[in-house]
């Protein structure tokens, strides 16, 4: 919740209860504990050759491999994953699969106003195609096309949401969206902190993120992709008319390479300055009883997210737990990705307090899982694309936490670029131009820290943005958590 909403009803007894709710929480991602988790494929040993090598076993790489085979069943495709398919961001996220390709309509409209209609069409088509692909390949990932409600928890946010909805109506971009006043919103989901909402009825689906990754892996294997897990890609160099990637126990030689490594250091050094890791954290509750679930309403099971700069996202899981995440976005100095950053008790305590402020009717509920993970963000907060080595290598990165759906689109962009194809995707300004790179340390850490501090002040002061944030906005570097 925004700070004003978060402070309502806070007392020391309540804080003690919030902390106690975490006493048995396991520091592991809820999704990855599923009993259906598959065994990893064997690591690569020796030398393999292929037409297309895909590096990365998250959504970006899995969609690239699967779509490449669907485009050309005769294409020989290999996929390398450094650990296990879906273990990183693809198995740790909230499971919001959005149609947006631009990290939300507001970000897209601000950056590509001339293309926004086309981007919206392509995003909707992409979500439809994801739904169709799940059916075609028999992937059961608890897909629910419930939509999402953006929530106002302060009066000024309610006014901004209403004005935003009117602007979208004027621009012809409000199809499927419904503004909900306080009473209408609380008839959908009941919280004393909710003031208004904007319901996107069809633009977001909820799913089990790890099951999606595992299902895509099975689909890749079924169509003939060779998948090597526990096989990190260490080096990339030209080899004759193609490329060679070195691994701990072998090499892969390929005509073309698609890099879907996202937050992990790119095999292309020049790409590394375009992304930084931001750590996000989440909790899941124990399953709610029928009485507890009834106290919330939430019959339509929409995904929810509040409208503050430091925002929360939350949803019901298939077994009626509440997943509650967001708010803190932690950048480690130097941009390092380390396992110890995946666990942050001070953030869990903060999230628990926000949870019970939002849903006081759930007092006494315990959390069973608490975890974190790194998101790759770039300075425009939506994916960027490019090629290297005379078009033999393509890459996509920078999804900034909204990649569950957009990575499939990004996979198709990479395949178009590798094929040298002139398509509606490759003609987009979003695809043709890159964001600004991040500066070196200590400037990156200082700028990000100042931005986070400024965002917190804006939330506490009715949304008023200070000089730093206004300057970032003018430079096209406006940011939220």
C-alpha positions in Angstrom: 0.0 0.0 0.0 1.0 3.6 -0.4 2.5 5.0 2.9 -0.7 6.9 3.8 -2.8 3.7 3.5 -0.1 1.6 5.1 -0.1 3.8 8.3 -3.8 3.4 9.0 -4.4 1.2 12.0 -0.7 0.5 12.7 0.2 -0.3 16.3 3.0 -2.3 18.1 0.7 -5.3 18.8 -0.2 -5.5 15.2 3.5 -5.3 14.2 4.3 -8.2 16.5 1.6 -10.3 14.9 2.9 -9.4 11.4 6.4 -10.7 12.3 5.0 -13.8 13.9 3.2 -14.7 10.7 6.6 -15.3 9.1 8.0 -17.7 11.7 7.5 -20.8 9.6 8.0 -19.3 6.1 10.5 -21.2 4.0 13.0 -19.1 2.1 12.3 -20.8 -1.2 10.0 -19.9 -4.2 6.5 -21.4 -3.6 6.2 -22.3 -7.3 9.4 -24.3 -7.5 8.3 -26.7 -4.7 5.7 -28.2 -6.9 5.8 -32.1 -6.9 5.6 -32.0 -10.7 9.0 -30.4 -11.0 10.8 -32.4 -13.7 14.3 -33.9 -13.5 17.0 -31.9 -15.4 18.3 -33.1 -18.7 21.9 -34.2 -18.8 24.7 -31.7 -19.2 26.5 -31.3 -22.6 29.7 -33.3 -22.9 31.8 -33.1 -26.0 30.9 -31.2 -29.2 27.4 -30.7 -30.7 26.4 -28.9 -33.8 23.1 -27.3 -34.9 21.4 -24.7 -37.0 20.2 -22.6 -34.1 21.7 -22.5 -30.6 19.5 -20.9 -27.9 21.3 -19.8 -24.7 19.1 -19.6 -21.6 16.4 -21.9 -20.3 13.9 -19.3 -19.1 10.9 -18.1 -21.0 12.9 -16.1 -23.5 15.0 -19.1 -24.6 12.2 -21.7 -24.4 9.9 -19.7 -26.6 12.8 -19.1 -29.0 13.5 -22.8 -29.4 9.9 -23.8 -29.6 8.9 -21.1 -32.1 11.9 -21.8 -34.2 10.8 -25.5 -34.6 7.3 -24.5 -35.3 8.4 -22.1 -38.0 10.7 -24.7 -39.6 10.4 -28.3 -38.2 13.5 -29.3 -40.0 15.7 -26.8 -38.2 18.1 -28.4 -35.8 17.9 -26.6 -32.5 19.9 -26.9 -29.3 19.1 -25.1 -26.0 21.6 -24.6 -23.2 20.6 -23.8 -19.6 23.2 -23.0 -16.9 21.3 -24.7 -14.1 17.7 -26.0 -14.5 15.0 -24.8 -16.8 12.8 -22.2 -15.0 14.9 -21.9 -11.8 15.5 -18.2 -12.0 13.1 -15.3 -12.8 10.9 -17.6 -14.9 10.1 -19.7 -11.8 10.0 -17.0 -9.2 7.7 -14.3 -10.6 4.1 -13.6 -9.6 2.6 -15.4 -12.6 1.0 -12.3 -14.3 1.0 -12.9 -18.0 0.2 -9.5 -19.6 -0.6 -8.5 -23.1 1.5 -5.4 -22.8 4.8 -5.4 -24.6 5.9 -2.1 -23.2 5.7 -2.6 -19.4 2.3 -1.1 -19.3 0.3 1.2 -21.5 1.5 4.4 -19.8 5.1 3.6 -20.5 4.4 2.6 -24.1 2.3 5.7 -24.7 5.1 8.0 -23.3 7.8 6.4 -25.4 6.2 5.3 -28.6 3.0 7.4 -29.0 3.0 6.9 -32.8 3.2 3.1 -32.5 1.1 2.5 -29.4 -2.0 1.3 -31.3 0.1 -1.2 -33.2 2.0 -2.3 -30.1 -1.3 -2.9 -28.3 -2.6 -5.0 -31.2 0.6 -7.0 -31.3 0.5 -7.5 -27.6 -3.1 -8.7 -27.6 -2.3 -11.1 -30.5 0.7 -12.4 -28.5 -1.4 -13.2 -25.5 -3.9 -14.9 -27.6 -1.2 -17.0 -29.3 0.2 -17.9 -25.9 -3.2 -19.3 -24.9 -3.4 -21.2 -28.2 0.1 -22.6 -27.8 -0.7 -23.9 -24.3 -3.7 -25.8 -25.7 -1.8 -27.0 -28.8 1.1 -28.4 -26.7 -1.0 -29.6 -23.8 0.7 -27.4 -21.3 -1.2 -27.2 -18.0 0.0 -24.2 -16.1 -3.2 -23.1 -14.4 -3.9 -20.4 -17.0 -6.7 -18.1 -16.0 -7.5 -15.1 -18.1 -9.0 -13.1 -15.3 -7.6 -9.7 -16.0 -6.0 -7.3 -13.6 -7.2 -4.3 -11.5 -4.9 -1.3 -10.9 -5.8 0.0 -7.5 -5.9 3.4 -5.9 -5.2 3.4 -2.2 -5.2 7.2 -1.8 -7.7 9.8 -3.0 -5.2 11.5 -5.4 -4.5 8.1 -7.0 -8.3 7.6 -7.5 -8.5 10.9 -9.4 -5.5 10.0 -11.4 -7.0 6.6 -12.4 -10.2 8.2 -13.4 -8.4 10.8 -15.5 -6.2 8.1 -17.1 -9.3 6.1 -18.0 -10.8 9.1 -19.7 -7.6 9.8 -21.6 -7.6 6.2 -22.8 -11.2 6.5 -23.9 -10.3 9.7 -25.8 -7.4 7.9 -27.6 -9.5 4.8 -28.4 -7.3 2.6 -26.2 -9.8 1.8 -23.4 -11.4 -1.4 -24.9 -12.0 -4.0 -22.2 -11.2 -1.5 -19.4 -13.7 -0.5 -16.7 -13.3 2.2 -14.0 -14.5 1.0 -10.6 -15.4 3.5 -7.9 -14.9 2.6 -4.3 -18.1 0.6 -3.8 -17.8 -1.2 -7.1 -14.2 -2.1 -6.4 -14.9 -3.4 -3.0 -17.6 -5.5 -4.4 -14.9 -7.3 -6.4 -12.2 -7.4 -3.7 -12.8 -6.0 -0.2 -10.1 -4.0 1.5 -10.5 -0.8 3.7 -7.5 0.7 1.8 -9.1 0.5 -1.7 -10.4 3.8 -3.1 -10.9 3.0 -6.8 -9.7 0.7 -9.5 -9.2 0.3 -13.3 -10.0 -3.3 -14.4 -8.4 -4.5 -17.6 -10.7 -7.5 -18.1 -8.8 -9.4 -20.9 -5.3 -8.0 -21.0 -3.8 -10.1 -18.3 -3.9 -13.8 -17.5 -2.7 -15.5 -14.3 -0.7 -18.7 -14.4 1.7 -21.0 -12.5 5.1 -19.6 -13.8 7.2 -22.7 -13.1 4.7 -25.0 -14.7 4.8 -22.8 -17.8 8.6 -23.1 -18.0 8.5 -26.9 -17.4 5.7 -27.3 -19.9 7.6 -25.3 -22.6 10.6 -27.6 -21.9 8.5 -30.7 -22.5 7.1 -29.2 -25.7 10.6 -28.4 -26.9 11.8 -31.9 -26.3 8.7 -33.3 -28.0 9.4 -31.4 -31.2 13.0 -32.4 -31.3 15.0 -29.6 -29.5 18.0 -31.0 -27.7 18.1 -29.5 -24.2 21.2 -29.5 -22.1 20.8 -28.4 -18.5 23.5 -27.7 -15.9 25.5 -26.4 -18.9 26.5 -22.7 -18.5 27.6 -21.0 -21.7 31.0 -19.5 -21.0 32.4 -18.1 -24.3 31.1 -17.0 -27.6 33.2 -16.6 -30.8 33.0 -16.9 -34.5 33.8 -20.3 -36.0 34.0 -20.4 -39.7 30.7 -19.2 -41.2 29.0 -19.7 -37.8 29.5 -19.4 -34.1 31.0 -21.5 -31.3 29.9 -21.4 -27.7 32.1 -23.0 -25.0 30.7 -24.8 -22.0 32.5 -26.5 -19.0 32.6 -29.9 -20.7 32.2 -29.1 -24.4 31.3 -26.8 -27.2 28.3 -26.1 -29.5 28.9 -25.0 -33.1 25.9 -23.3 -34.7 25.0 -21.3 -37.7 23.0 -18.8 -35.6 22.7 -18.1 -31.9 19.8 -16.5 -29.9 20.7 -15.1 -26.4 18.0 -15.3 -23.8 20.1 -14.8 -20.7 18.4 -11.6 -19.6 19.7 -10.7 -16.1 22.8 -12.8 -16.3 25.9 -11.2 -18.0 25.5 -11.3 -21.7 28.0 -13.3 -23.8 28.2 -10.0 -25.7 30.2 -7.6 -23.5 28.8 -4.5 -25.2 25.3 -5.4 -24.2 26.0 -5.6 -20.4 25.8 -1.9 -19.7 22.2 -1.8 -20.9 20.8 -3.8 -18.0 21.1 -3.8 -14.2 19.7 -6.3 -11.7 16.9 -5.2 -9.3 15.8 -7.7 -6.6 12.1 -8.2 -6.0 10.6 -10.2 -3.1 7.3 -12.0 -2.5 5.4 -14.0 0.1 2.7 -16.7 -0.1 0.2 -17.3 2.6 -1.1 -20.7 3.7 -4.3 -21.7 1.8 -7.3 -19.6 2.8 -10.3 -21.3 4.4 -13.7 -20.9 2.7 -14.6 -18.4 5.4 -11.4 -16.4 4.9 -11.8 -16.4 1.2 -15.4 -15.3 1.5 -14.3 -12.3 3.7 -12.3 -11.0 0.7 -14.9 -11.4 -2.0 -12.4 -11.8 -4.9 -14.8 -14.2 -6.7 -13.4 -13.2 -10.1 -9.8 -13.9 -9.0 -8.3 -10.9 -10.8 -4.7 -10.0 -10.4 -4.2 -6.9 -8.4 -1.6 -4.1 -8.3 -1.6 -0.8 -6.5 -0.9 2.5 -8.2 1.9 3.8 -6.0 5.4 4.3 -7.3 6.5 1.6 -4.8 3.8 -0.8 -5.7 2.6 -4.2 -4.7 1.3 -7.0 -6.9 -1.0 -9.7 -5.5 -3.1 -12.6 -6.6 -4.7 -15.9 -5.6 -2.9 -19.1 -6.4 -4.8 -22.1 -7.7 -5.0 -23.5 -4.1 -6.3 -20.2 -2.8 -3.1 -18.8 -1.2 -2.5 -15.1 -1.5 0.8 -14.3 -3.3 1.9 -10.8 -2.1 5.0 -9.2 -3.6 6.7 -6.0 -4.7 7.3 -2.6 -3.0 11.0 -2.9 -2.4 13.2 -2.9 -5.5 16.8 -3.5 -4.3 19.8 -2.7 -6.5 23.1 -4.2 -5.2 26.1 -2.1 -5.6 28.1 -3.1 -8.7 25.1 -4.9 -10.3 26.1 -8.3 -9.0 23.7 -11.3 -9.2 24.3 -13.5 -6.1 22.3 -16.2 -4.4 22.5 -14.4 -1.0 20.5 -11.5 -2.3 17.5 -13.9 -2.9 16.6 -13.8 0.8 15.9 -10.5 2.6 14.1 -10.7 6.0 13.7 -7.0 6.4 11.7 -6.8 3.2 9.6 -9.8 4.2 8.7 -8.1 7.5 7.7 -4.9 5.6 5.6 -6.9 3.1 3.8 -8.8 5.9 2.8 -5.5 7.6 1.5 -4.1 4.3 -0.5 -7.4 3.7 -2.3 -7.2 7.0 -3.0 -3.5 6.6 -4.6 -4.3 3.3 -6.5 -7.3 4.5 -7.1 -7.0 8.3 -9.8 -9.6 8.0 -7.0 -12.1 7.4 -5.3 -11.6 10.8 -3.8 -14.8 12.0 -3.0 -16.1 8.6 0.6 -17.5 8.3 3.1 -17.2 5.5 4.6 -20.4 4.2 7.1 -19.1 1.6 9.2 -16.0 1.3 11.7 -15.5 -1.5 13.3 -13.1 -3.9 15.0 -13.0 -7.2 16.7 -10.7 -9.8 14.8 -8.8 -12.5 16.7 -7.4 -15.5 15.8 -3.8 -16.0 16.8 -1.3 -18.6 16.5 2.5 -18.7 13.2 2.4 -20.7 11.7 -0.5 -18.6 10.7 -2.7 -21.6 12.7 -5.1 -23.8 15.3 -4.0 -26.3 16.8 -6.1 -29.1 19.8 -6.3 -31.4 22.2 -8.4 -33.4 26.0 -9.0 -33.5 28.6 -10.9 -35.5 27.1 -9.9 -38.9 23.6 -11.0 -37.9 24.7 -14.5 -36.6 23.7 -13.6 -33.0 20.5 -12.0 -31.8 19.6 -10.9 -28.3 16.6 -9.6 -26.2 16.8 -8.3 -22.7 15.4 -5.7 -20.3 11.9 -6.9 -19.7 11.8 -5.3 -16.2 9.5 -7.8 -14.5 6.8 -8.0 -17.1 8.3 -10.7 -19.3 6.0 -13.6 -18.7 4.1 -12.8 -21.8 6.4 -10.3 -23.6 9.3 -12.9 -23.9 7.3 -14.8 -26.5 7.1 -11.7 -28.6 10.8 -11.1 -28.0 11.6 -14.6 -29.1 9.8 -14.0 -32.4 11.8 -10.7 -32.8 15.1 -12.6 -32.3 14.1 -15.2 -34.8 13.1 -12.5 -37.3 16.4 -10.8 -36.9 18.4 -14.0 -37.3 16.4 -14.8 -40.5 17.1 -11.2 -41.8 13.3 -10.9 -42.2 11.5 -7.5 -42.7 8.4 -8.0 -40.6 5.9 -5.9 -38.7 7.9 -6.6 -35.6 11.3 -5.6 -36.9 10.0 -2.4 -38.3 8.9 -1.1 -34.9 10.8 1.8 -33.4 10.8 -0.2 -30.2 12.8 -2.9 -31.9 15.1 -0.7 -34.0 16.3 1.6 -31.2 17.9 0.9 -27.9 17.6 2.5 -24.5 20.3 4.6 -22.9 23.0 2.4 -21.1 23.5 2.7 -17.4 26.6 4.7 -16.2 29.5 2.9 -14.4 29.8 2.8 -10.7 29.5 4.6 -8.4 27.2 6.7 -10.6 24.7 3.9 -11.3 24.2 3.1 -7.6 24.0 6.7 -6.6 21.4 7.5 -9.3 19.3 4.5 -8.5 19.4 5.1 -4.8 18.4 8.8 -5.3 15.5 7.7 -7.5 14.2 5.2 -5.0 14.4 7.8 -2.2 12.6 10.3 -4.4 9.8 7.8 -5.3 9.2 7.1 -1.7 8.9 10.8 -1.0 6.5 11.2 -3.9 4.2 8.4 -2.5 4.3 10.2 0.9 3.5 13.6 -0.6 0.4 13.0 -2.7 2.3 11.9 -5.8 4.3 15.2 -6.1 7.5 14.4 -8.0 10.7 16.3 -7.0 13.2 18.0 -9.3 15.2 14.8 -9.7 12.2 12.8 -10.8 11.0 15.5 -13.1 14.4 15.6 -14.7 14.4 11.9 -15.2 11.0 12.1 -16.8 12.2 14.7 -19.3 15.1 12.5 -20.2 12.8 9.5 -20.7 14.1 7.8 -17.6 11.0 8.0 -15.4 11.0 5.0 -13.1 8.8 3.2 -10.6 9.6 0.2 -8.4 
